[in-house]
Amino acid sequence: MSTLIERLGGQCAFQIADAAELTRMQSPFQEIAVYETAQFGRVLQLDGCNMTSERDEFFYHEAMTHPALSAQVAPRRALIIGGGDGGAARQILMHPSIETVIIAELDAEVVKISRQWLPSVSGGAFDDPRVTLNVGDGFTFLARSHALFDLIVLDLTDPDDNAAALYTGDFYARARASLTENGCLTMHVGSPIFHPDRVAKSMQSLRSVFRHVRLGCVYVPLYGTLWGIAVASQGSDVARAAPAEIDAELSARQITALQLYCGAQHAALYAGAPFLAPYRT
């Protein structure tokens, strides 16, 4: 048995005891491992960092996708950069107007291991005819693409060597050019508690490119802390929607399988507690 320790910042860490290693490999890009745990079921790690789990993935994936999609009328096309576990794709496919989901994942082994060891996270999304998997660098994919998307999800690892180029103003500007008029970019920006500088830098960079930028915060159990998810757009301000509007839209789209997202949770995501004020300007 192993103990999984996720370092949060300073002298703090999040610990999962009695984790049984199921598989481990070194891909050309990172170390990939899957563990069996009592609390979270199977947990996917990349380079020793917890990425997702069977039992709590919905906290992250629902918050990354549904607010931006619910703010738009009949979204049709989505691009996920990263997202090799398939969780974001599964959520996006719940919206009946979606015709195309492209997953641009750098590491084919993440997809392979996720499909084998955590199939419930993707829920068959990789086999849906609307989904196309493109293995390769997301920056290059977007630079070469001439398509417009209603949603671009940056479902990335932290801004280290593999993903650093995707956390820049230049990349956000390229993403903006690939969005429809009301299209949205969503991305995680870290914890405002343990990564305040990273959150501030990401929000500043996004605001230098997009007209509307909102920081939503959700507690993700596997990450052991409050987590920031930004939504940026030229035409859509996701925070304006009232709870009743969100519930009505989800009902009209017959989206009933959600575990976190609803009108009340939408309001909570963007409520903007006083301690988050530095990230709102």
C-alpha positions in Angstrom: 0.0 0.0 0.0 1.1 3.6 -0.8 0.2 6.9 0.7 -0.6 9.5 -1.9 0.6 13.0 -0.9 -0.5 16.0 -2.9 1.5 19.1 -2.0 -0.7 22.1 -1.9 1.7 24.9 -1.0 3.9 26.0 1.9 3.9 23.4 4.6 0.5 21.9 3.6 -0.4 18.7 1.8 -3.4 16.5 1.1 -2.9 12.8 1.9 -4.7 9.6 0.8 -3.7 6.6 2.9 -3.8 2.9 1.9 -3.7 3.5 -1.9 -3.0 0.3 -3.9 -1.1 0.9 -7.1 -2.8 -0.7 -10.1 -0.5 0.4 -12.9 2.4 2.7 -13.5 4.3 3.7 -16.7 6.6 6.4 -18.1 5.3 7.9 -21.3 7.4 10.2 -23.5 6.0 13.1 -21.5 5.2 12.1 -18.0 4.8 9.4 -15.4 1.3 8.0 -15.3 -0.1 5.9 -12.4 -3.5 4.6 -11.3 -4.3 3.8 -7.7 -7.2 2.1 -5.9 -8.4 4.0 -2.9 -11.3 3.5 -0.4 -12.5 7.1 -0.5 -12.1 8.0 -4.2 -12.2 4.7 -6.0 -9.5 4.7 -8.7 -7.3 7.8 -8.9 -5.3 8.9 -11.9 -1.9 10.6 -11.2 0.4 12.4 -13.6 3.9 13.0 -12.4 2.8 12.4 -8.9 -0.1 14.9 -9.0 -3.7 13.8 -8.5 -5.7 14.5 -11.7 -9.1 12.8 -11.4 -10.9 10.0 -9.6 -13.9 7.8 -10.2 -16.0 9.2 -7.4 -15.4 13.0 -7.4 -14.5 13.8 -11.0 -17.9 15.6 -11.4 -16.9 18.5 -9.1 -14.2 19.5 -11.6 -15.6 18.4 -15.0 -19.2 19.8 -14.5 -17.8 23.2 -13.4 -15.4 23.3 -16.3 -18.1 22.7 -19.0 -21.8 23.4 -18.1 -21.6 27.1 -17.1 -20.1 28.1 -20.4 -22.4 25.9 -22.5 -25.5 26.9 -20.6 -24.7 30.6 -21.3 -25.0 29.9 -25.1 -27.9 29.2 -27.4 -27.5 25.8 -29.0 -23.7 25.4 -28.8 -22.5 23.1 -31.6 -18.7 22.7 -31.6 -16.3 22.1 -28.7 -12.5 21.7 -28.5 -10.8 20.2 -25.4 -7.1 20.7 -25.2 -5.8 18.1 -22.8 -8.7 16.2 -21.3 -7.3 12.7 -22.0 -9.4 11.2 -19.2 -12.5 11.9 -21.3 -14.4 13.5 -18.4 -14.9 16.9 -20.0 -16.0 15.3 -23.2 -18.6 13.2 -21.4 -20.2 16.4 -19.9 -20.2 18.4 -23.1 -22.0 15.6 -25.0 -24.9 15.9 -22.6 -25.9 19.1 -24.5 -28.2 17.9 -27.4 -27.1 20.6 -29.8 -23.4 19.5 -29.7 -22.3 18.1 -33.1 -18.5 18.0 -32.7 -16.1 17.5 -29.9 -12.4 17.5 -30.6 -10.0 16.2 -27.9 -6.4 17.5 -28.6 -4.4 15.4 -26.1 -0.6 15.5 -26.0 -0.1 12.1 -24.5 -1.8 9.1 -26.1 -1.0 6.9 -23.1 -3.2 9.1 -20.8 -6.2 8.2 -23.1 -5.2 4.5 -23.2 -4.8 4.2 -19.4 -7.9 6.2 -18.6 -10.0 4.1 -20.9 -8.7 0.9 -19.4 -8.6 1.8 -15.7 -11.1 4.6 -15.3 -13.8 4.0 -18.0 -16.6 5.6 -15.9 -14.9 9.0 -16.1 -15.3 9.1 -19.9 -18.6 7.1 -19.9 -18.1 6.0 -23.5 -17.3 9.5 -24.8 -14.4 8.3 -26.8 -16.7 5.9 -28.8 -19.3 8.6 -29.5 -19.3 9.5 -33.3 -19.3 13.2 -32.5 -15.9 12.9 -30.8 -12.6 13.1 -32.6 -9.3 12.4 -30.8 -6.3 14.3 -32.1 -3.0 13.2 -30.4 -0.5 15.9 -30.4 0.4 19.4 -29.1 -2.6 21.5 -28.4 -0.8 24.8 -29.2 0.1 23.5 -32.7 -3.4 22.1 -33.2 -5.1 25.4 -32.5 -2.5 27.4 -34.6 -3.3 25.2 -37.6 -7.0 25.0 -37.1 -9.4 27.2 -39.1 -12.5 26.1 -37.3 -14.6 28.1 -34.9 -15.7 26.7 -31.6 -18.5 27.5 -29.1 -16.4 26.2 -26.3 -12.6 25.7 -25.8 -11.7 23.8 -22.6 -8.1 24.0 -21.4 -8.1 20.8 -19.3 -4.4 20.9 -18.7 -1.8 19.8 -16.2 -0.3 22.6 -14.1 1.9 25.2 -16.0 5.0 23.1 -16.0 7.3 22.3 -19.0 4.6 20.3 -20.9 1.8 22.9 -20.6 3.6 26.2 -20.0 3.0 27.5 -23.5 -0.7 27.2 -23.0 -0.8 29.5 -20.1 0.2 32.7 -22.0 -1.5 35.7 -23.4 -0.4 34.8 -26.9 -2.2 31.4 -26.6 -5.3 33.0 -25.2 -5.4 35.5 -28.1 -5.2 32.5 -30.5 -8.0 30.8 -28.7 -10.1 34.0 -28.8 -9.7 34.0 -32.6 -11.0 30.4 -32.7 -14.2 31.2 -30.8 -17.6 32.1 -32.1 -19.1 35.5 -31.2 -20.5 34.2 -27.9 -18.0 31.3 -27.5 -16.2 30.7 -24.2 -12.8 29.6 -23.1 -12.7 27.7 -19.8 -9.6 26.7 -17.8 -8.5 25.8 -14.3 -6.3 28.4 -12.7 -5.3 26.7 -9.4 -6.3 27.3 -5.8 -6.8 30.9 -4.7 -5.7 29.7 -1.2 -2.5 27.9 -2.1 -1.7 29.4 -5.5 -2.7 33.0 -5.3 0.1 34.3 -7.5 -0.8 31.8 -10.2 -4.5 32.6 -10.0 -3.7 36.4 -10.2 -1.4 35.9 -13.2 -3.9 33.8 -15.1 -6.8 36.2 -14.5 -4.7 39.2 -15.5 -3.6 37.4 -18.7 -7.1 36.5 -19.6 -8.4 40.0 -19.0 -5.8 41.4 -21.3 -7.4 39.3 -24.1 -11.1 38.9 -23.3 -13.9 41.3 -22.6 -15.7 39.1 -20.0 -13.6 37.0 -17.5 -15.2 35.4 -14.5 -13.6 33.3 -11.7 -15.7 30.5 -10.5 -14.6 28.6 -7.3 -15.5 25.0 -6.4 -14.2 22.7 -3.7 -12.7 19.6 -5.3 -12.3 16.9 -2.7 -9.4 15.1 -4.6 -7.4 18.3 -4.7 -8.0 19.0 -1.0 -8.9 22.7 -1.5 -11.0 25.3 -3.2 -10.2 25.4 -6.9 -10.5 28.2 -9.4 -12.1 27.8 -12.8 -12.1 30.8 -15.2 -14.5 31.4 -18.0 -13.5 34.0 -20.6 -15.5 35.3 -23.6 -15.9 38.3 -25.9 -19.7 38.0 -25.9 -20.9 35.9 -23.0 -20.9 36.8 -19.3 -21.7 33.6 -17.6 -22.2 35.2 -14.2 -25.3 37.1 -15.4 -27.6 34.1 -15.6 -30.0 33.8 -12.7 -30.4 30.4 -11.0 -34.0 30.0 -12.4 -32.7 30.6 -15.9 -30.0 27.9 -15.5 -32.5 25.4 -14.2 -34.9 26.1 -17.0 -32.2 25.8 -19.6 -30.9 22.5 -18.2 -34.5 21.2 -18.1 -35.2 22.3 -21.7 -32.1 20.5 -22.8 -33.1 17.4 -20.8 -29.9 17.3 -18.9 -30.8 15.4 -15.7 -27.7 13.4 -14.8 -25.7 16.1 -13.1 -24.4 15.7 -9.6 -23.1 19.2 -8.9 -24.2 21.8 -11.4 -27.6 23.5 -11.1 -29.0 27.0 -10.9 -28.1 27.4 -7.2 -24.6 26.0 -7.7 -24.1 28.4 -10.7 -24.8 31.3 -8.4 -22.5 29.9 -5.8 -19.7 29.5 -8.4 -19.7 33.1 -9.3 -20.8 34.7 -6.0 -17.4 36.3 -5.5 -16.7 36.0 -1.7 -14.9 39.1 -0.4 -11.5 37.4 -0.1 -11.6 36.8 -3.9 -11.9 40.6 -4.7 -8.3 40.9 -5.8 -9.0 38.4 -8.7 -12.1 40.3 -9.9 -10.2 43.3 -11.2 
